[in-house]
Amino acid sequence: MQKYLAGVLSAVLPGLGQAYNRMAVKAVGLIVAYAVTIWATLNVHAWIAILPALIWLYAIYEAYAVRKGM
C-alpha cells in the first residue's frame, strides 16, 4: 500500500510523493518546476501547457518506482 501512496501523493501535487519518500531536494525541485511551468502557461505561451503535465506524470511515476524499490 505504501508504494501506491507515494504515487497518489504525487498525483495530488508533484513533489509530495518525493517528500513522502524522504527525497527533500527532489521534492522541492519538482514543486518549483511545476509552479514555474504553470505560471509560464498562464502568462507566456499556451504551447508550454504540455510541460506541467509532463512534470506531473514524471513525479507520479518516479515516486511510485522509488517506493516500490524500497
C-alpha positions as CSV (number, residue, x, y, z in Angstrom):
1,M,0.0,0.0,0.0
2,Q,2.8,2.4,0.8
3,K,4.2,2.2,-2.8
4,Y,0.8,3.4,-4.1
5,L,0.6,6.2,-1.5
6,A,3.7,7.9,-2.9
7,G,2.2,7.9,-6.4
8,V,-1.2,9.2,-5.1
9,L,0.6,12.0,-3.2
10,S,2.4,13.0,-6.4
11,A,-0.9,12.9,-8.3
12,V,-2.2,15.5,-5.8
13,L,0.8,17.7,-6.1
14,P,4.1,16.8,-7.9
15,G,6.8,16.5,-5.3
16,L,4.6,15.3,-2.4
17,G,5.4,11.7,-3.2
18,Q,9.1,12.5,-3.2
19,A,8.7,14.2,0.1
20,Y,7.0,11.1,1.4
21,N,10.0,9.1,0.1
22,R,12.3,11.4,2.1
23,M,13.8,13.0,-1.0
24,A,13.5,16.6,0.0
25,V,15.7,18.2,-2.7
26,K,13.9,16.4,-5.5
27,A,10.5,17.3,-3.9
28,V,11.3,21.0,-3.7
29,G,12.7,20.9,-7.3
30,L,9.5,19.3,-8.7
31,I,7.2,21.6,-6.8
32,V,9.2,24.7,-8.0
33,A,9.4,23.3,-11.6
34,Y,5.6,22.6,-11.6
35,A,4.8,26.1,-10.3
36,V,7.1,27.8,-12.8
37,T,5.6,25.9,-15.7
38,I,2.0,26.7,-14.5
39,W,2.9,30.4,-14.3
40,A,4.5,30.2,-17.8
41,T,1.5,28.5,-19.2
42,L,-0.8,31.2,-17.9
43,N,1.4,34.2,-18.7
44,V,3.6,33.4,-21.6
45,H,2.7,30.9,-24.2
46,A,-0.1,28.4,-24.5
47,W,2.2,25.7,-26.1
48,I,4.0,25.4,-22.8
49,A,0.9,23.8,-21.4
50,I,2.3,20.3,-22.0
51,L,5.2,20.9,-19.5
52,P,3.1,20.8,-16.3
53,A,1.5,17.6,-17.5
54,L,4.9,16.0,-18.2
55,I,6.2,17.1,-14.8
56,W,3.1,15.8,-13.1
57,L,3.3,12.4,-14.8
58,Y,7.1,12.1,-14.1
59,A,6.5,12.8,-10.4
60,I,3.9,10.1,-10.1
61,Y,6.0,7.5,-11.9
62,E,9.2,8.4,-10.1
63,A,7.6,8.4,-6.6
64,Y,5.9,5.0,-7.2
65,A,9.1,3.5,-8.7
66,V,11.3,4.6,-5.9
67,R,8.9,3.4,-3.2
68,K,8.4,0.1,-5.0
69,G,12.2,-0.4,-4.8
70,M,12.3,0.3,-1.1
